[in-house]
Amino acid sequence: MKGRRCANPVAADTIAGVPMIQLPSRIRPLAAIAASACTVFLLGCPQQQTAAKPPANSTAPALPKTVGGNNAQTAEQTNPRIAELIQQVDRSYRSGVQNYRAGNLDGARSDFDHAVDLMLTSGLDIKSDPTLSDEFERTVDAVNSLEMDALKQGNGFSPKQEETPLEAVNDLTFSDATPEQTASLKSTLNTTSDLPLVINPEVAGYINAFANSRSFTAHMRASLERLGKYKDMMQGVLREEGVPQDMIYLAVAESGFQPQAMNASSGAGGMWQFMPFKGAYGLERNGYFDERFDPEKSTRAYAKYMKGLYDQFGDWYLAMGGYDWGPGNMQRAVQRTGYADYWELYRRNAMPRETKNYVPQILAAILMAKNPEKYGLTDLHPAAPVLYDTVTVDYAMDLHLAADITGASMTDLVGLNPALLRLSTPDGVPFDLHIPKGTKDNFNERIAAIPVEKRSSWRFHEVVAGESLDQVAQLYKVSAADILAANDLPANSAVEEGDDLVIPLVSAASASLHPLQYTTRHGDTLVTVADRFNVTTENLRQWNHLGSGTLPLGRKIYVAEPVRLAPGSRGRKAKTASKGKATTSHSTAKKTTSRKKTK
């Protein structure tokens, strides 16, 4: 399959506004590669993946610059301790990359965590030293890139894990079925379908070839089982757009129902193999996400596009041919021959070989999918439907925070969002984030407790039984005092099971590497403190309830926005005694300083 699908009839066969058909034959392949270069840059080449191993064709991000470069030489001359720290970080990172490439993901994760921890626990001021700050940002960026690759393994949503059924039999030799063979398959037409189905020698020939191909039946089985994740959603979308339900089976040929399937030669991608043309049928594509890989949005685009082709040609077979060949080419074939009939165009060789074969292949796949036991596809085990809530976010948010808030694993959250290309949502661009079904209310309530500008670095933690504040602080490599300050709690506050805490992690961005609180010194004013921490004097007044411009000496003040928990979330969860009666809080002070778990 060429995979040349475009939801824009004009752009489908053009490069930079020039129709592909008018380009010299030697230039067309280069033009197609140029059109898909951005996709390859963002997503990489198709990856053959196996359990617990990195993609076979994957390449680890470039190692952070280490001692030996100009920056490192300067650091060594001015502070040997920093140079030694960077060497240690580099060794730990390299060890992580080696473990990653060897398939030891747990070891890789441990090494990467250690690389970051070395800097966070060094006692050095990351923000004040440009070399150390740059090293920190490079390491975090590289680790995040590898983590995204690792998370996409084994979750059922990985890019192009296997060939599609039709790609698996591209070299299969076959001939049209005999009249006797065609007649014997006529009973297959008894199946119910909202799409006109035919059994002719061409379709029957593919059914015979497919049914006798172990590779095809294996891939067909995998596709039909994977379809279980999306079938209800797809049929609902096609019904709403006025497209026959059985048109979902075009995805058998296009992607095998793999949301992130990629065609390396053309740049086409997603379940329906759309070309990477920006904005086609409302599919957004940028450096953070590619909606061609969103199963629901891409299916909506496919249905609208297919309905448009049907409205243009008045025939579903011509619409399918136009989907493969391009509507302009199909329209010209109809005008050239005078026949608006797919099978007549087939007999007159008015279409290229691939398009001639495309519709019979699709019809054969549909008939086999609707009669699986007749063709050896027994004991199918369809995957469970993918269910989710959707929240639209227009701010930068680390996916780890969304996982904390919803209680999902990172693997599951990445799996629910195959369109997301990074472990963060973009800032200022709306993105429909899919979260586990039933967690939307919790998400909205909990995310409101974290300042917008902190959602890309802070985390959320629910205290478990027997866990102390110091243990929580150690888990996230922050101080207990910073946790208390971030949650607007007095010193020495205790935590209990079920308490919700926001965790003020250090951000990779140097602008976020200053503390949450600052103790005023002699000569400090609102203006000098605001300038030091890159905030406004109005921010300081608001965060610290200051009525004048005077700062008392030795007072701790907020220099970053503290979390203001919702009024109803400040009290401790009611504890239930064995007889079902609620117990009273230990003290008035504890009651007013605790966090209630939000449900």
C-alpha positions as CSV (number, residue, x, y, z in Angstrom):
1,M,0.0,0.0,0.0
2,K,1.3,3.5,-0.8
3,G,-0.6,4.8,2.2
4,R,-1.3,8.1,0.3
5,R,-4.3,9.3,2.2
6,C,-5.2,12.9,2.5
7,A,-8.3,14.6,4.0
8,N,-7.8,17.5,1.6
9,P,-8.8,16.6,-2.0
10,V,-6.8,19.5,-3.4
11,A,-3.6,18.9,-1.4
12,A,-3.8,15.1,-1.7
13,D,-1.9,15.1,-5.0
14,T,0.1,18.3,-4.7
15,I,3.5,19.3,-3.3
16,A,3.9,23.0,-2.5
17,G,0.8,23.7,-4.6
18,V,2.1,21.8,-7.7
19,P,0.1,18.7,-8.7
20,M,2.2,15.6,-8.1
21,I,1.1,14.3,-11.5
22,Q,2.7,17.3,-13.1
23,L,6.1,16.8,-11.4
24,P,8.8,15.0,-13.3
25,S,8.9,11.3,-12.4
26,R,12.4,11.6,-10.8
27,I,11.3,14.5,-8.6
28,R,8.0,12.9,-7.3
29,P,9.7,10.5,-4.8
30,L,11.9,13.4,-3.5
31,A,8.9,15.6,-3.1
32,A,7.0,13.0,-1.2
33,I,10.0,12.6,1.1
34,A,10.1,16.3,1.7
35,A,6.4,16.5,2.5
36,S,6.9,13.8,5.2
37,A,10.2,15.0,6.6
38,C,8.5,16.7,9.6
39,T,6.7,13.6,10.6
40,V,9.8,11.5,10.4
41,F,11.7,14.1,12.5
42,L,9.0,14.1,15.2
43,L,8.1,10.4,15.2
44,G,11.0,8.5,13.9
45,C,10.9,5.5,11.6
46,P,8.6,2.6,12.1
47,Q,9.7,0.6,15.1
48,Q,9.7,-3.2,15.4
49,Q,9.1,-3.9,19.0
50,T,9.2,-6.8,21.4
51,A,8.2,-7.2,25.0
52,A,10.6,-5.5,27.5
53,K,13.0,-4.3,24.7
54,P,13.5,-0.9,23.2
55,P,12.5,-0.3,19.6
56,A,14.9,-2.1,17.2
57,N,15.5,1.0,15.2
58,S,15.4,3.5,18.1
59,T,18.3,5.8,18.8
60,A,18.9,7.2,22.2
61,P,19.0,11.0,22.4
62,A,22.4,12.6,22.2
63,L,24.2,12.5,25.4
64,P,24.3,15.7,27.4
65,K,27.5,17.7,26.9
66,T,30.0,16.5,29.4
67,V,33.4,17.6,30.9
68,G,35.8,18.2,28.0
69,G,33.8,20.8,26.2
70,N,34.3,24.6,26.6
71,N,31.7,24.9,29.3
72,A,33.0,22.0,31.2
73,Q,36.6,23.3,31.0
74,T,35.4,26.6,32.4
75,A,33.6,24.8,35.2
76,E,36.7,22.8,36.0
77,Q,38.8,25.9,36.2
78,T,36.3,27.7,38.5
79,N,34.8,24.9,40.5
80,P,36.3,21.4,40.3
81,R,33.3,20.1,42.4
82,I,30.9,21.0,39.6
83,A,33.2,19.3,37.0
84,E,33.2,16.1,39.1
85,L,29.5,16.2,39.6
86,I,28.9,16.5,35.8
87,Q,31.2,13.6,35.2
88,Q,29.2,11.5,37.7
89,V,25.9,12.5,36.0
90,D,27.3,11.6,32.6
91,R,28.4,8.2,33.8
92,S,25.0,7.5,35.3
93,Y,23.2,8.7,32.2
94,R,25.4,6.6,29.9
95,S,24.8,3.5,32.0
96,G,21.1,4.2,31.7
97,V,21.3,4.4,27.9
98,Q,23.2,1.1,27.8
99,N,20.5,-0.6,30.0
100,Y,17.8,0.9,27.8
101,R,19.3,-0.5,24.6
102,A,19.8,-3.9,26.3
103,G,16.1,-4.0,27.2
104,N,16.7,-3.6,31.0
105,L,14.1,-0.8,31.5
106,D,14.1,-1.1,35.3
107,G,17.9,-0.6,35.3
108,A,17.7,2.2,32.9
109,R,15.1,4.0,35.0
110,S,17.2,3.6,38.1
111,D,20.3,5.0,36.4
112,F,18.3,8.0,35.0
113,D,16.8,8.7,38.3
114,H,20.2,8.6,39.9
115,A,21.6,11.1,37.3
116,V,18.9,13.6,38.2
117,D,19.2,12.9,41.9
118,L,22.9,13.6,41.8
119,M,22.3,17.2,40.9
120,L,19.3,17.7,43.1
121,T,21.0,16.4,46.2
122,S,24.4,17.9,45.5
123,G,23.9,20.9,47.7
124,L,25.0,23.1,44.8
125,D,22.9,25.9,43.5
126,I,21.7,24.7,40.1
127,K,20.2,28.0,39.1
128,S,23.3,30.1,39.8
129,D,25.8,28.1,37.8
130,P,25.1,28.2,34.0
131,T,27.0,25.0,33.3
132,L,25.2,23.0,35.9
133,S,21.8,24.5,35.0
134,D,22.4,23.5,31.3
135,E,23.5,20.0,32.3
136,F,20.4,19.6,34.4
137,E,18.1,20.7,31.6
138,R,19.8,18.5,29.0
139,T,19.7,15.5,31.2
140,V,16.0,15.9,32.1
141,D,15.1,16.5,28.4
142,A,17.0,13.4,27.3
143,V,15.6,11.2,30.0
144,N,12.0,12.3,29.2
145,S,12.6,11.4,25.6
146,L,13.8,7.9,26.5
147,E,11.0,7.5,29.0
148,M,8.4,8.3,26.3
149,D,9.9,5.6,24.1
150,A,9.9,3.1,26.9
151,L,6.4,3.8,28.0
152,K,5.1,3.2,24.5
153,Q,6.4,-0.4,24.6
154,G,4.1,-3.2,25.3
155,N,1.0,-1.1,25.9
156,G,-0.8,-2.1,22.7
157,F,-0.5,1.4,21.2
158,S,3.1,1.3,20.0
159,P,4.0,2.7,16.6
160,K,3.8,0.2,13.8
161,Q,4.4,-3.0,15.8
162,E,3.7,-5.2,12.8
163,E,2.8,-5.2,9.2
164,T,-0.8,-4.7,8.2
165,P,-2.6,-7.8,6.8
166,L,-2.4,-6.6,3.2
167,E,1.3,-5.7,3.5
168,A,1.9,-9.2,4.8
169,V,0.7,-10.6,1.5
170,N,2.0,-8.0,-1.0
171,D,4.1,-10.6,-2.8
172,L,1.4,-13.3,-2.6
173,T,0.7,-14.9,-6.0
174,F,-2.9,-15.6,-6.9
175,S,-5.3,-15.7,-9.8
176,D,-8.9,-14.9,-10.3
177,A,-11.2,-17.6,-8.9
178,T,-12.9,-20.0,-11.3
179,P,-16.6,-19.8,-11.8
180,E,-17.0,-22.9,-9.6
181,Q,-14.9,-21.4,-6.8
182,T,-16.8,-18.1,-7.1
183,A,-20.1,-20.0,-6.9
184,S,-19.0,-21.9,-3.8
185,L,-18.3,-18.6,-2.0
186,K,-21.7,-17.1,-2.8
187,S,-23.1,-18.2,0.6
188,T,-20.8,-15.7,2.2
189,L,-23.1,-12.9,0.8
190,N,-25.8,-14.1,3.2
191,T,-24.1,-12.0,5.8
192,T,-25.8,-8.8,6.9
193,S,-24.1,-5.6,5.7
194,D,-25.0,-2.0,5.1
195,L,-22.4,-1.9,2.3
196,P,-23.1,-3.4,-1.1
197,L,-21.1,-6.6,-1.2
198,V,-20.3,-8.7,-4.3
199,I,-18.6,-12.0,-4.9
200,N,-17.0,-11.9,-8.4
201,P,-13.8,-13.7,-9.6
202,E,-11.6,-10.9,-8.4
203,V,-13.0,-10.8,-4.9
204,A,-13.2,-14.6,-4.7
205,G,-9.6,-14.9,-5.8
206,Y,-8.4,-12.8,-2.9
207,I,-10.6,-14.7,-0.4
208,N,-9.0,-18.0,-1.6
209,A,-5.5,-16.5,-1.4
210,F,-6.0,-14.9,2.0
211,A,-7.6,-17.9,3.5
212,N,-4.7,-20.1,2.5
213,S,-2.0,-17.7,3.7
214,R,-0.8,-18.3,7.2
215,S,0.8,-14.8,7.4
216,F,-2.4,-13.1,6.3
217,T,-4.7,-15.0,8.7
218,A,-2.3,-14.3,11.6
219,H,-2.3,-10.6,10.8
220,M,-6.0,-10.6,10.2
221,R,-6.6,-12.3,13.6
222,A,-4.4,-9.6,15.3
223,S,-6.3,-6.9,13.5
224,L,-9.8,-8.2,14.5
225,E,-8.7,-8.7,18.1
226,R,-7.3,-5.2,18.2
227,L,-10.5,-3.8,16.7
228,G,-12.3,-4.7,19.9
229,K,-10.7,-1.6,21.5
230,Y,-12.3,0.8,19.0
231,K,-15.3,-0.9,17.3
232,D,-18.1,0.6,19.3
233,M,-16.6,4.1,19.0
234,M,-15.9,3.7,15.2
235,Q,-19.3,2.4,14.4
236,G,-20.9,5.3,16.3
237,V,-18.9,7.9,14.5
238,L,-19.6,6.3,11.1
239,R,-23.3,6.2,11.9
240,E,-23.3,9.9,12.8
241,E,-21.6,10.8,9.6
242,G,-23.8,8.7,7.3
243,V,-21.1,6.1,6.3
244,P,-21.8,2.4,6.2
245,Q,-20.6,0.6,9.3
246,D,-18.6,-2.0,7.4
247,M,-16.3,0.8,6.1
248,I,-14.4,0.4,9.4
249,Y,-12.7,-2.6,7.7
250,L,-10.6,-0.3,5.5
251,A,-8.4,0.0,8.5
252,V,-7.6,-3.7,8.2
253,A,-5.7,-2.7,5.1
254,E,-4.4,0.7,6.2
255,S,-3.1,0.0,9.7
256,G,-4.4,-3.2,11.2
257,F,-6.2,-0.9,13.7
258,Q,-2.8,0.4,15.1
259,P,-3.3,4.1,16.0
260,Q,0.3,5.1,15.5
261,A,1.0,3.1,12.3
262,M,3.5,4.9,10.1
263,N,4.4,4.6,6.4
264,A,8.0,5.6,6.3
265,S,8.1,6.1,2.5
266,S,5.1,8.5,2.2
267,G,4.8,10.0,5.7
268,A,1.2,8.8,6.0
269,G,0.3,7.9,9.5
270,G,-2.4,6.9,11.9
271,M,-5.2,4.3,11.7
272,W,-6.5,5.8,8.5
273,Q,-3.1,6.7,7.0
274,F,-3.6,10.4,6.4
275,M,-0.8,12.4,5.0
276,P,0.8,15.1,7.3
277,F,-1.0,18.1,5.8
278,K,-1.7,20.6,8.5
279,G,-5.3,21.2,9.4
280,A,-6.8,18.6,7.0
281,Y,-10.4,18.0,8.2
282,G,-9.6,19.6,11.5
283,L,-6.7,17.2,12.5
284,E,-4.2,19.4,14.3
285,R,-0.5,18.6,14.1
286,N,2.4,20.3,15.9
287,G,5.5,19.5,18.0
288,Y,3.4,18.2,20.9
289,F,0.7,16.1,19.4
290,D,-0.5,14.7,16.1
291,E,-4.2,14.1,15.9
292,R,-3.8,11.6,13.0
293,F,-2.9,9.2,15.9
294,D,-6.0,10.0,17.9
295,P,-8.4,7.0,17.2
296,E,-11.6,9.0,17.6
297,K,-10.6,12.2,15.9
298,S,-8.9,10.5,13.0
299,T,-12.0,8.2,12.6
300,R,-14.2,11.3,12.5
301,A,-11.9,12.8,9.8
302,Y,-12.0,9.5,7.8
303,A,-15.8,9.4,8.0
304,K,-16.2,13.0,6.8
305,Y,-13.7,12.4,4.0
306,M,-15.3,9.2,2.9
307,K,-18.8,10.7,2.9
308,G,-17.4,13.6,0.8
309,L,-16.0,11.1,-1.7
310,Y,-19.4,9.3,-1.9
311,D,-21.2,12.5,-2.4
312,Q,-18.7,13.3,-5.3
313,F,-19.0,9.9,-7.0
314,G,-22.3,8.5,-5.9
315,D,-20.8,5.0,-5.4
316,W,-19.0,3.5,-2.4
317,Y,-16.6,1.4,-4.5
318,L,-15.5,4.5,-6.5
319,A,-15.2,6.3,-3.1
320,M,-12.9,3.6,-1.8
321,G,-10.8,3.7,-5.0
322,G,-10.6,7.5,-4.7
323,Y,-9.4,7.1,-1.1
324,D,-6.5,5.0,-2.3
325,W,-5.7,6.7,-5.6
326,G,-6.8,10.2,-4.9
327,P,-10.2,11.8,-5.9
328,G,-8.7,13.8,-8.7
329,N,-7.3,10.8,-10.4
330,M,-10.5,8.8,-10.0
331,Q,-12.6,11.7,-11.4
332,R,-10.3,11.9,-14.4
333,A,-10.6,8.2,-15.0
334,V,-14.4,8.4,-14.9
335,Q,-14.4,11.4,-17.3
336,R,-11.9,9.8,-19.7
337,T,-13.9,6.5,-20.0
338,G,-17.4,7.8,-19.5
339,Y,-18.1,5.1,-16.9
340,A,-18.9,5.9,-13.3
341,D,-18.6,2.3,-12.4
342,Y,-15.6,0.8,-10.5
343,W,-15.8,-2.7,-12.1
344,E,-16.0,-1.2,-15.6
345,L,-12.9,0.9,-14.9
346,Y,-11.3,-2.3,-13.6
347,R,-12.0,-4.2,-16.8
348,R,-10.7,-1.3,-18.9
349,N,-7.5,-1.0,-16.9
350,A,-8.2,2.7,-16.3
351,M,-6.7,2.5,-12.8
352,P,-3.2,1.6,-11.6
353,R,-2.6,-2.0,-10.4
354,E,-2.7,-1.0,-6.7
355,T,-6.1,0.7,-6.9
356,K,-7.5,-2.1,-9.1
357,N,-6.5,-4.6,-6.3
358,Y,-7.5,-2.3,-3.4
359,V,-11.3,-2.6,-3.5
360,P,-11.3,-6.4,-4.1
361,Q,-8.9,-6.8,-1.2
362,I,-11.1,-4.7,1.1
363,L,-14.2,-6.6,0.1
364,A,-12.4,-9.9,0.7
365,A,-11.3,-8.7,4.1
366,I,-14.8,-7.5,5.0
367,L,-16.4,-10.9,4.0
368,M,-13.7,-12.8,6.0
369,A,-14.1,-10.5,9.0
370,K,-17.9,-11.0,9.1
371,N,-17.5,-14.8,8.6
372,P,-14.4,-15.5,10.7
373,E,-15.0,-19.2,11.5
374,K,-15.6,-20.0,7.8
375,Y,-12.1,-18.9,7.1
376,G,-10.1,-20.3,10.0
377,L,-10.3,-17.3,12.2
378,T,-11.7,-19.3,15.2
379,D,-11.4,-18.5,18.9
380,L,-11.0,-14.8,18.4
381,H,-10.5,-12.8,21.7
382,P,-11.4,-9.1,21.0
383,A,-9.6,-6.6,23.2
384,A,-11.7,-4.8,25.7
385,P,-13.1,-1.4,24.6
386,V,-11.0,1.6,25.4
387,L,-13.0,3.8,27.7
388,Y,-12.0,7.3,28.8
389,D,-13.1,10.7,30.0
390,T,-11.8,13.7,28.1
391,V,-10.6,17.0,29.6
392,T,-9.4,19.9,27.5
393,V,-6.3,21.5,28.8
394,D,-4.6,24.6,27.3
395,Y,-1.6,24.8,29.7
396,A,1.6,22.9,30.0
397,M,1.2,19.9,32.3
398,D,3.6,17.1,33.0
399,L,1.8,13.7,32.3
400,H,3.2,12.5,35.6
401,L,0.9,15.0,37.3
402,A,-2.1,13.8,35.4
403,A,-1.2,10.2,36.4
404,D,-0.9,11.2,40.0
405,I,-4.2,12.9,40.0
406,T,-6.2,10.2,38.3
407,G,-4.4,7.2,39.8
408,A,-3.4,5.9,36.4
409,S,-0.1,4.4,35.6
410,M,2.1,6.3,33.1
411,T,1.9,3.4,30.7
412,D,-1.9,3.5,30.7
413,L,-2.1,7.3,30.4
414,V,0.3,7.3,27.4
415,G,-1.8,4.4,25.9
416,L,-4.9,6.5,26.2
417,N,-3.2,9.4,24.4
418,P,-1.5,8.0,21.3
419,A,-1.7,11.4,19.7
420,L,0.6,13.0,22.3
421,L,4.2,13.1,21.2
422,R,5.8,14.2,24.5
423,L,5.3,13.7,28.2
424,S,3.8,17.1,28.5
425,T,0.8,19.0,27.1
426,P,1.5,22.2,25.1
427,D,1.2,25.6,26.7
428,G,-1.5,27.9,25.1
429,V,-2.8,25.3,22.7
430,P,-6.0,23.3,23.6
431,F,-5.4,19.6,23.8
432,D,-8.0,16.9,24.5
433,L,-6.4,14.8,27.2
434,H,-7.9,11.3,27.6
435,I,-7.9,10.1,31.3
436,P,-9.4,6.9,32.8
437,K,-13.2,6.7,32.8
438,G,-14.8,8.1,35.9
439,T,-11.8,10.4,36.9
440,K,-12.9,13.6,35.3
441,D,-14.4,15.2,38.4
442,N,-11.4,14.2,40.5
443,F,-9.1,15.7,37.9
444,N,-10.9,19.0,37.7
445,E,-11.0,19.4,41.5
446,R,-7.4,18.4,42.1
447,I,-5.8,20.3,39.3
448,A,-7.4,23.5,40.5
449,A,-5.3,23.3,43.6
450,I,-2.1,23.7,41.6
451,P,-1.1,27.1,40.1
452,V,-1.2,26.9,36.3
453,E,2.5,27.8,35.9
454,K,3.5,24.9,38.2
455,R,1.6,22.1,36.4
456,S,4.6,21.3,34.3
457,S,6.8,20.5,37.2
458,W,4.8,19.9,40.4
459,R,3.3,16.6,41.4
460,F,0.4,15.3,43.4
461,H,0.5,12.7,46.1
462,E,-2.1,10.9,48.2
463,V,-0.7,9.8,51.5
464,V,-0.9,6.0,52.1
465,A,-1.2,4.2,55.5
466,G,1.9,4.6,57.7
467,E,3.5,7.2,55.5
468,S,5.0,10.3,57.1
469,L,5.7,13.7,55.7
470,D,9.4,13.1,55.8
471,Q,8.9,9.9,53.8
472,V,6.9,11.8,51.2
473,A,9.6,14.5,51.0
474,Q,12.3,11.8,50.5
475,L,10.3,10.1,47.8
476,Y,10.2,13.3,45.7
477,K,13.6,14.7,46.7
478,V,12.2,17.8,48.2
479,S,12.1,19.2,51.8
480,A,9.2,18.6,54.1
481,A,9.2,22.4,54.7
482,D,8.7,23.1,51.0
483,I,5.8,20.6,50.9
484,L,4.1,22.4,53.9
485,A,4.7,25.8,52.3
486,A,3.3,24.7,48.9
487,N,0.2,23.4,50.7
488,D,-0.1,26.6,52.8
489,L,0.2,24.6,56.0
490,P,1.9,25.6,59.3
491,A,5.2,24.1,60.4
492,N,5.2,20.7,62.1
493,S,1.8,19.7,60.5
494,A,1.3,16.0,60.4
495,V,-0.2,13.9,57.6
496,E,-2.6,11.0,57.6
497,E,-3.8,8.3,55.2
498,G,-5.8,9.8,52.4
499,D,-4.4,13.3,52.7
500,D,-3.9,15.0,49.4
501,L,-0.6,16.9,48.9
502,V,0.8,18.9,46.1
503,I,4.6,18.4,45.7
504,P,6.7,21.4,44.6
505,L,9.3,19.7,42.5
506,V,12.3,21.5,41.0
507,S,11.6,22.4,37.4
508,A,14.1,21.9,34.6
509,A,13.4,25.5,33.6
510,S,15.9,27.7,35.4
511,A,13.1,30.3,36.0
512,S,11.5,27.7,38.3
513,L,14.6,26.8,40.3
514,H,14.0,29.4,43.1
515,P,12.5,28.5,46.5
516,L,8.9,28.9,47.4
517,Q,9.7,31.0,50.4
518,Y,12.3,33.5,51.3
519,T,13.5,35.0,54.6
520,T,13.8,38.7,54.4
521,R,17.1,40.3,55.1
522,H,18.4,43.8,56.1
523,G,17.7,46.3,53.3
524,D,15.1,44.1,51.5
525,T,12.1,45.9,50.0
526,L,9.2,44.7,47.9
527,V,10.9,46.0,44.8
528,T,14.3,44.3,45.4
529,V,12.7,41.0,46.4
530,A,10.4,41.0,43.5
531,D,13.3,41.7,41.1
532,R,15.4,39.0,42.6
533,F,12.8,36.3,42.1
534,N,11.3,37.6,38.8
535,V,7.9,38.3,40.2
536,T,5.9,41.5,40.7
537,T,5.4,43.5,43.8
538,E,1.7,42.9,43.4
539,N,2.3,39.2,43.4
540,L,4.2,39.5,46.7
541,R,1.4,41.6,48.3
542,Q,-1.2,39.2,47.2
543,W,0.6,36.0,48.2
544,N,1.6,37.3,51.6
545,H,-1.4,39.6,52.5
546,L,0.8,42.6,52.7
547,G,-0.8,46.0,53.2
548,S,2.2,48.2,52.7
549,G,5.6,48.2,51.0
550,T,7.5,47.5,54.2
551,L,9.0,44.0,54.8
552,P,9.7,43.0,58.5
553,L,13.2,41.8,58.9
554,G,13.6,38.0,59.3
555,R,10.0,37.2,58.1
556,K,9.4,34.2,55.7
557,I,7.4,35.3,52.7
558,Y,6.1,33.5,49.6
559,V,8.1,34.3,46.5
560,A,6.1,31.9,44.3
561,E,2.4,31.4,44.3
562,P,1.3,29.0,47.2
563,V,-1.4,26.5,46.7
564,R,-4.8,27.6,48.0
565,L,-6.8,24.5,48.6
566,A,-10.6,24.7,48.1
567,P,-12.5,25.6,51.3
568,G,-14.1,22.2,51.5
569,S,-10.8,20.3,51.2
570,R,-9.0,21.5,54.3
571,G,-10.5,19.3,56.9
572,R,-9.3,15.8,57.7
573,K,-11.3,12.9,56.3
574,A,-13.9,11.7,58.8
575,K,-12.6,8.5,60.3
576,T,-15.1,5.7,61.0
577,A,-14.9,3.6,64.1
578,S,-15.6,-0.1,64.2
579,K,-19.2,0.5,65.1
580,G,-19.7,2.9,62.2
581,K,-19.5,6.2,64.2
582,A,-17.3,9.0,63.1
583,T,-14.4,9.8,65.4
584,T,-13.5,13.3,66.4
585,S,-10.3,15.0,65.3
586,H,-7.3,14.8,67.6
587,S,-7.2,18.5,68.1
588,T,-8.5,21.7,66.7
589,A,-5.1,22.6,65.3
590,K,-4.8,19.3,63.4
591,K,-8.3,19.6,62.0
592,T,-7.6,23.0,60.5
593,T,-4.3,22.1,59.0
594,S,-5.1,18.8,57.3
595,R,-6.0,18.0,53.8
596,K,-9.2,16.1,52.9
597,K,-9.0,13.5,50.1
598,T,-11.1,14.7,47.3
599,K,-13.5,12.3,45.7
